[in-house]
Amino acid sequence: MDYGTFQGILTIIVMVTFIGIFYWAYSSRSKAKFDEAANLVFTEEEIADMSKDSGEKK
């Protein structure tokens, strides 16, 4: 196996990996999980925990 063959095989592996990640990221099954993760910043529990850690008194 020469260098050109190795390069070709590696290119195919990288391309298949990229297509797999692209499919996973844009599949409809993952949309709900991604939407939930995107809104974690806005949850009240997160805000309450942050105010406790910062030392603020109410």
FIKOLZA-1660 file (N, C-alpha, C; in steps of 0.1 Angstrom, whole numbers, plus 5000, padded with zeros to 4 digits):
% residues 58
   i   px   py   pz ch aa at
   1 5009 4988 5000  A  M  N
   1 5000 5000 5000  A  M CA
   1 5009 5012 5000  A  M  C
   2 5008 5020 4990  A  D  N
   2 5016 5032 4989  A  D CA
   2 5009 5044 4995  A  D  C
   3 5015 5056 4995  A  Y  N
   3 5011 5068 5002  A  Y CA
   3 4998 5073 4996  A  Y  C
   4 4996 5072 4983  A  G  N
   4 4984 5077 4976  A  G CA
   4 4972 5069 4980  A  G  C
   5 4973 5056 4981  A  T  N
   5 4962 5047 4985  A  T CA
   5 4958 5051 5000  A  T  C
   6 4968 5052 5008  A  F  N
   6 4965 5056 5022  A  F CA
   6 4958 5069 5023  A  F  C
   7 4962 5079 5015  A  Q  N
   7 4956 5092 5015  A  Q CA
   7 4941 5091 5010  A  Q  C
   8 4939 5083 5000  A  G  N
   8 4925 5081 4995  A  G CA
   8 4916 5074 5005  A  G  C
   9 4921 5064 5012  A  I  N
   9 4913 5058 5023  A  I CA
   9 4910 5067 5034  A  I  C
  10 4920 5075 5038  A  L  N
  10 4918 5085 5049  A  L CA
  10 4908 5095 5045  A  L  C
  11 4909 5100 5032  A  T  N
  11 4899 5110 5027  A  T CA
  11 4885 5104 5028  A  T  C
  12 4883 5092 5024  A  I  N
  12 4870 5086 5025  A  I CA
  12 4865 5084 5039  A  I  C
  13 4874 5081 5048  A  I  N
  13 4870 5079 5063  A  I CA
  13 4866 5093 5068  A  I  C
  14 4873 5103 5065  A  V  N
  14 4870 5117 5070  A  V CA
  14 4857 5122 5064  A  V  C
  15 4855 5119 5051  A  M  N
  15 4842 5123 5045  A  M CA
  15 4830 5116 5051  A  M  C
  16 4831 5103 5053  A  V  N
  16 4820 5096 5059  A  V CA
  16 4817 5101 5073  A  V  C
  17 4828 5104 5081  A  T  N
  17 4826 5109 5094  A  T CA
  17 4819 5123 5094  A  T  C
  18 4823 5131 5085  A  F  N
  18 4817 5144 5083  A  F CA
  18 4802 5143 5080  A  F  C
  19 4799 5134 5071  A  I  N
  19 4785 5132 5067  A  I CA
  19 4777 5127 5078  A  I  C
  20 4783 5118 5086  A  G  N
  20 4776 5112 5098  A  G CA
  20 4773 5123 5108  A  G  C
  21 4783 5132 5111  A  I  N
  21 4781 5143 5121  A  I CA
  21 4770 5152 5116  A  I  C
  22 4771 5156 5103  A  F  N
  22 4761 5165 5097  A  F CA
  22 4747 5159 5098  A  F  C
  23 4745 5146 5095  A  Y  N
  23 4732 5140 5096  A  Y CA
  23 4727 5140 5110  A  Y  C
  24 4736 5137 5119  A  W  N
  24 4732 5136 5134  A  W CA
  24 4728 5150 5138  A  W  C
  25 4735 5161 5134  A  A  N
  25 4732 5174 5139  A  A CA
  25 4719 5179 5133  A  A  C
  26 4715 5176 5121  A  Y  N
  26 4703 5181 5115  A  Y CA
  26 4692 5171 5114  A  Y  C
  27 4693 5159 5121  A  S  N
  27 4682 5150 5121  A  S CA
  27 4671 5155 5130  A  S  C
  28 4659 5151 5127  A  S  N
  28 4647 5156 5134  A  S CA
  28 4647 5149 5148  A  S  C
  29 4653 5138 5150  A  R  N
  29 4653 5132 5163  A  R CA
  29 4661 5140 5173  A  R  C
  30 4671 5147 5169  A  S  N
  30 4680 5154 5178  A  S CA
  30 4675 5168 5180  A  S  C
  31 4665 5173 5173  A  K  N
  31 4660 5187 5174  A  K CA
  31 4655 5190 5188  A  K  C
  32 4647 5181 5194  A  A  N
  32 4642 5183 5207  A  A CA
  32 4653 5184 5218  A  A  C
  33 4663 5176 5217  A  K  N
  33 4674 5176 5226  A  K CA
  33 4682 5189 5225  A  K  C
  34 4684 5194 5213  A  F  N
  34 4691 5206 5210  A  F CA
  34 4683 5218 5215  A  F  C
  35 4670 5218 5213  A  D  N
  35 4662 5229 5217  A  D CA
  35 4662 5230 5232  A  D  C
  36 4662 5219 5239  A  E  N
  36 4662 5219 5254  A  E CA
  36 4676 5224 5258  A  E  C
  37 4686 5219 5252  A  A  N
  37 4700 5224 5256  A  A CA
  37 4701 5239 5254  A  A  C
  38 4695 5244 5243  A  A  N
  38 4697 5258 5240  A  A CA
  38 4689 5267 5250  A  A  C
  39 4679 5261 5256  A  N  N
  39 4671 5269 5266  A  N CA
  39 4675 5267 5280  A  N  C
  40 4685 5259 5283  A  L  N
  40 4690 5257 5297  A  L CA
  40 4695 5270 5303  A  L  C
  41 4699 5279 5295  A  V  N
  41 4704 5292 5301  A  V CA
  41 4693 5300 5307  A  V  C
  42 4681 5298 5303  A  F  N
  42 4670 5306 5307  A  F CA
  42 4662 5300 5318  A  F  C
  43 4666 5289 5323  A  T  N
  43 4658 5282 5334  A  T CA
  43 4659 5290 5347  A  T  C
  44 4649 5290 5355  A  E  N
  44 4649 5297 5368  A  E CA
  44 4658 5290 5378  A  E  C
  45 4660 5277 5377  A  E  N
  45 4668 5270 5386  A  E CA
  45 4683 5275 5384  A  E  C
  46 4687 5277 5372  A  E  N
  46 4700 5281 5369  A  E CA
  46 4702 5295 5375  A  E  C
  47 4693 5304 5373  A  I  N
  47 4694 5318 5378  A  I CA
  47 4694 5318 5394  A  I  C
  48 4686 5309 5400  A  A  N
  48 4686 5308 5415  A  A CA
  48 4699 5303 5420  A  A  C
  49 4705 5293 5413  A  D  N
  49 4718 5288 5418  A  D CA
  49 4729 5298 5416  A  D  C
  50 4728 5306 5406  A  M  N
  50 4739 5316 5403  A  M CA
  50 4738 5327 5414  A  M  C
  51 4726 5331 5418  A  S  N
  51 4725 5342 5428  A  S CA
  51 4729 5337 5442  A  S  C
  52 4728 5324 5444  A  K  N
  52 4733 5319 5457  A  K CA
  52 4748 5319 5457  A  K  C
  53 4754 5315 5446  A  D  N
  53 4769 5314 5445  A  D CA
  53 4775 5328 5445  A  D  C
  54 4768 5338 5441  A  S  N
  54 4775 5351 5440  A  S CA
  54 4775 5359 5453  A  S  C
  55 4767 5354 5463  A  G  N
  55 4767 5360 5476  A  G CA
  55 4757 5371 5478  A  G  C
  56 4748 5372 5469  A  E  N
  56 4738 5382 5470  A  E CA
  56 4727 5378 5480  A  E  C
  57 4723 5388 5488  A  K  N
  57 4712 5385 5498  A  K CA
  57 4700 5392 5493  A  K  C
  58 4689 5385 5495  A  K  N
  58 4676 5390 5491  A  K CA
  58 4669 5397 5503  A  K  C
% end
